[in-house]
Amino acid sequence: QVQLVESGGGLVQAGASLRLSCAASGRIFSNAVMGWFRQAPGKEREFVASITRSGISTFYADSVKGRFTISRDNAKKTVYLQMNSLKPEDTAVYYCAADFSRTIPPTSSRAYDYWGQGTQVTVSS
């Protein structure tokens, strides 16, 4: 079993920055590829970013490329999402997810085995 706990969400104005954290416990964190997803009201959960086990490779949705940065600290069992230049359309509940069966992090939410409870990010215009 793996437990994932997100933190760092909040209410900010457009153009501001936030850093989300996802702390893991349970299985060996460094064996998991990690992803961030988000879900806005009335919309499906969508891929935001992902990172390989070592952290060397990262992947982003086009909508956040150049503004968001995913990183991980395997010693701290934590994955981060640095969000800059936030826009109102970034408003959503943000979830982190873990997948232990792949080396390339998938972009489909269905591929991930473990999920956190989510943290709300609200960006006002």
Rosetta blueprint (number, residue, H / E / L):
1 Q L
2 V E
3 Q E
4 L E
5 V E
6 E E
7 S E
8 G L
9 G L
10 G E
11 L E
12 V E
13 Q E
14 A L
15 G L
16 A L
17 S L
18 L E
19 R E
20 L E
21 S E
22 C E
23 A E
24 A E
25 S E
26 G E
27 R L
28 I L
29 F H
30 S H
31 N H
32 A L
33 V E
34 M E
35 G E
36 W E
37 F E
38 R E
39 Q E
40 A L
41 P L
42 G L
43 K L
44 E L
45 R L
46 E E
47 F E
48 V E
49 A E
50 S E
51 I E
52 T L
53 R L
54 S L
55 G L
56 I L
57 S L
58 T E
59 F E
60 Y E
61 A L
62 D L
63 S L
64 V L
65 K L
66 G L
67 R L
68 F E
69 T E
70 I E
71 S E
72 R E
73 D E
74 N L
75 A L
76 K L
77 K L
78 T E
79 V E
80 Y E
81 L E
82 Q E
83 M E
84 N L
85 S L
86 L L
87 K L
88 P H
89 E H
90 D H
91 T L
92 A E
93 V E
94 Y E
95 Y E
96 C E
97 A E
98 A E
99 D E
100 F L
101 S L
102 R L
103 T L
104 I L
105 P L
106 P L
107 T L
108 S L
109 S H
110 R H
111 A H
112 Y L
113 D L
114 Y E
115 W E
116 G L
117 Q L
118 G L
119 T E
120 Q E
121 V E
122 T E
123 V E
124 S E
125 S L
